[in-house]
Amino acid sequence: MSVPSEQTAAVPGLPGDAEVTSTQLWTKRYGQALMNTFGTPQRVLVRGEGCYVWDADGRRYLDLLGGLAVNSLGHAHPLLVSTVTAQLATLGHVSNFFASAPQVALAERLLELIDAPTPGKVFFTNSGTEANEAAFKIARRTGRTKIVAAEGAFHGRTMGALAMTGKPAIREPFEPLPPGVVHVPYGDADALRAAVDDETAAVVLEPIQGEAGVRPSPPGYLAAAREITARHGALLIIDEVQTGIGRTGQWFAHTSERITPDVLTVAKGLGGGIPIGACLGFGAAADLLGPGSHGTTFGGNPVSAAAGLAVLHAIERDDLLAGVREVGRHLATGIGELGHPMVQDVRGSGLLLAFTLAAPVAPQLASGALDAGFIVNPVAPDAVRLAPPLILTRQQADEFLGALPVLLDTVKEMR
């Protein structure tokens, strides 16, 4: 079935058989066929190339969200397309009764990138929430049940991951959740120290809280968490679902504090748009899940694993980590140097950034940006998140920087 592009059609029943756009037609069909879990889609996208996408009416947008930090290589990257195509033509799925070469090679490559002082092992999943669900079950296998997480954290929407998530608005409708999780203020090492005891199974933290508005952890916080957990024999789980795989200009954000977690979760950017996640265990944590204790049908299938290998290869081959650091600095500095009264600050690292506004008008700014041809995310009422593909260029960043003053002027009038 072909996808319409830049066309209109008459809709029976509307006055004068009114003309509507392709986007309107697809949006109507969306509303009739899909559960209303995400609300009305802002646009219906039909094509992508590099850092740009096009909607059903032919309009082009600079994608500064990257599918929520997923499309690390942008859209239709030649290496990813060719790798996935070749793998699917060779071996697509085999179930977890069998292994495949891409699965083994990707696990080895991830462990090489971490270079932990203790041996590690990998459990592949389909998403970040499943990787965190596996981490939750690893924590339970210690024989302890208490887990300490952070307020404002987001670890996913399955029941175990949701129990660790520190956002009451999305937790409370599904309670009772698995018990034993307590939440402490993020970034407060003293609060963490007071909450962790000899009954604690694990502490779970993000190096940067993406869904809380891109809030980086204070310097030394993760190192303090490592010391606290080690003292009490608890696991340290680091959630790098959003920050990992080069997003901050490092392979993994936690390495800036020179620590090794017991459990590490990654997803999003690992597959470059192909669903995949991974839960890595190190030392004793690597062996807490044995045969029959956990599983997945699609996790680590050959196509997803091949996609992961292609993404890691492209990041290394094209020196994208250096590019992320350089373009990220340029983008953050450029927003700050606008000197606009609506911009309070810019925070984050690499190409995971947010700028906070002087009023809770982020949704209006994001809407205006979309109309102007830019995809950004109002991650909080007063904060706009940027998580573009890792291939974003300075010139593309400048497109947004050039348009931003007018967008800010518009929302300034809404205060």
Secondary structure as the mmCIF struct_conf table of DSSP 4:
data_model
#
loop_
_struct_conf.conf_type_id
_struct_conf.id
_struct_conf.beg_label_comp_id
_struct_conf.beg_label_asym_id
_struct_conf.beg_label_seq_id
_struct_conf.end_label_comp_id
_struct_conf.end_label_asym_id
_struct_conf.end_label_seq_id
HELX_LH_PP_P HELX_LH_PP_P1 SER A 2 PRO A 4
BEND BEND1 GLU A 6 GLU A 6
STRN STRN1 THR A 8 ALA A 10
TURN_TY1_P TURN_TY1_P1 PRO A 12 GLY A 13
BEND BEND2 LEU A 14 LEU A 14
TURN_TY1_P TURN_TY1_P2 PRO A 15 GLY A 16
BEND BEND3 ASP A 17 ASP A 17
STRN STRN2 GLU A 19 THR A 21
HELX_RH_AL_P HELX_RH_AL_P1 SER A 22 ALA A 33
BEND BEND4 LEU A 34 LEU A 34
BEND BEND5 ASN A 36 PHE A 38
BEND BEND6 THR A 40 THR A 40
BEND BEND7 GLN A 42 GLN A 42
STRN STRN3 LEU A 45 GLU A 49
STRN STRN4 GLY A 50 GLY A 50
TURN_TY1_P TURN_TY1_P3 CYS A 51 CYS A 51
STRN STRN5 TYR A 52 ASP A 55
TURN_TY1_P TURN_TY1_P4 ALA A 56 ASP A 57
BEND BEND8 GLY A 58 GLY A 58
STRN STRN6 ARG A 60 ASP A 63
BEND BEND9 LEU A 64 LEU A 65
HELX_RH_AL_P HELX_RH_AL_P2 GLY A 66 ALA A 69
TURN_TY1_P TURN_TY1_P5 VAL A 70 VAL A 70
TURN_TY1_P TURN_TY1_P6 SER A 72 LEU A 73
STRN STRN7 HIS A 75 HIS A 75
BEND BEND10 ALA A 76 ALA A 76
HELX_RH_AL_P HELX_RH_AL_P3 PRO A 78 LEU A 88
TURN_TY1_P TURN_TY1_P7 ALA A 89 THR A 90
TURN_TY1_P TURN_TY1_P8 ASN A 96 PHE A 97
BEND BEND11 PHE A 98 PHE A 98
HELX_RH_AL_P HELX_RH_AL_P4 ALA A 101 ILE A 114
BEND BEND12 PRO A 117 THR A 118
STRN STRN8 GLY A 120 THR A 125
BEND BEND13 ASN A 126 SER A 127
HELX_RH_AL_P HELX_RH_AL_P5 GLY A 128 ARG A 140
TURN_TY1_P TURN_TY1_P9 ARG A 141 GLY A 143
STRN STRN9 LYS A 146 ALA A 150
TURN_TY1_P TURN_TY1_P10 GLU A 151 GLY A 152
BEND BEND14 ARG A 157 THR A 158
HELX_RH_AL_P HELX_RH_AL_P6 MET A 159 MET A 164
HELX_RH_AL_P HELX_RH_AL_P7 PRO A 168 ARG A 171
HELX_RH_3T_P HELX_RH_3T_P1 GLU A 172 PHE A 174
HELX_LH_PP_P HELX_LH_PP_P2 GLU A 175 GLU A 175
BEND BEND15 PRO A 176 PRO A 176
HELX_LH_PP_P HELX_LH_PP_P3 LEU A 177 PRO A 178
BEND BEND16 PRO A 179 PRO A 179
STRN STRN10 VAL A 181 VAL A 184
TURN_TY1_P TURN_TY1_P11 TYR A 186 GLY A 187
HELX_RH_AL_P HELX_RH_AL_P8 ALA A 189 ALA A 195
TURN_TY1_P TURN_TY1_P12 ASP A 198 GLU A 199
STRN STRN11 THR A 200 LEU A 205
BEND BEND17 PRO A 207 PRO A 207
STRN STRN12 ILE A 208 GLN A 209
TURN_TY1_P TURN_TY1_P13 GLY A 210 GLY A 213
BEND BEND18 VAL A 214 VAL A 214
STRN STRN13 ARG A 215 PRO A 216
HELX_LH_PP_P HELX_LH_PP_P4 SER A 217 PRO A 218
TURN_TY1_P TURN_TY1_P14 PRO A 219 GLY A 220
HELX_RH_AL_P HELX_RH_AL_P9 TYR A 221 HIS A 232
TURN_TY1_P TURN_TY1_P15 GLY A 233 GLY A 233
STRN STRN14 LEU A 235 ASP A 239
TURN_TY1_P TURN_TY1_P16 VAL A 241 THR A 248
BEND BEND19 GLY A 249 TRP A 251
HELX_RH_3T_P HELX_RH_3T_P2 ALA A 253 GLU A 257
TURN_TY1_P TURN_TY1_P17 ARG A 258 ARG A 258
BEND BEND20 ASP A 262 ASP A 262
STRN STRN15 VAL A 263 VAL A 266
HELX_RH_3T_P HELX_RH_3T_P3 LYS A 268 LEU A 270
TURN_TY1_P TURN_TY1_P18 GLY A 271 GLY A 273
BEND BEND21 ILE A 274 ILE A 274
STRN STRN16 GLY A 277 PHE A 282
HELX_RH_3T_P HELX_RH_3T_P4 GLY A 283 ASP A 287
BEND BEND22 LEU A 288 LEU A 289
TURN_TY1_P TURN_TY1_P19 PRO A 291 SER A 293
BEND BEND23 THR A 297 PHE A 298
TURN_TY1_P TURN_TY1_P20 GLY A 299 GLY A 300
HELX_RH_AL_P HELX_RH_AL_P10 PRO A 302 ARG A 317
TURN_TY1_P TURN_TY1_P21 ASP A 318 ASP A 319
HELX_RH_AL_P HELX_RH_AL_P11 LEU A 320 GLU A 337
TURN_TY1_P TURN_TY1_P22 LEU A 338 LEU A 338
TURN_TY1_P TURN_TY1_P23 PRO A 341 MET A 342
STRN STRN17 VAL A 343 SER A 349
TURN_TY1_P TURN_TY1_P24 GLY A 350 LEU A 351
STRN STRN18 LEU A 352 LEU A 357
BEND BEND24 ALA A 358 PRO A 360
HELX_RH_AL_P HELX_RH_AL_P12 ALA A 362 ASP A 371
TURN_TY1_P TURN_TY1_P25 ALA A 372 GLY A 373
STRN STRN19 PHE A 374 ILE A 375
STRN STRN20 ASN A 377 ALA A 380
TURN_TY1_P TURN_TY1_P26 PRO A 381 ASP A 382
STRN STRN21 ALA A 383 LEU A 386
TURN_TY1_P TURN_TY1_P27 LEU A 390 ILE A 391
HELX_RH_AL_P HELX_RH_AL_P13 ARG A 394 LYS A 412
TURN_TY1_P TURN_TY1_P28 GLU A 413 MET A 414
#
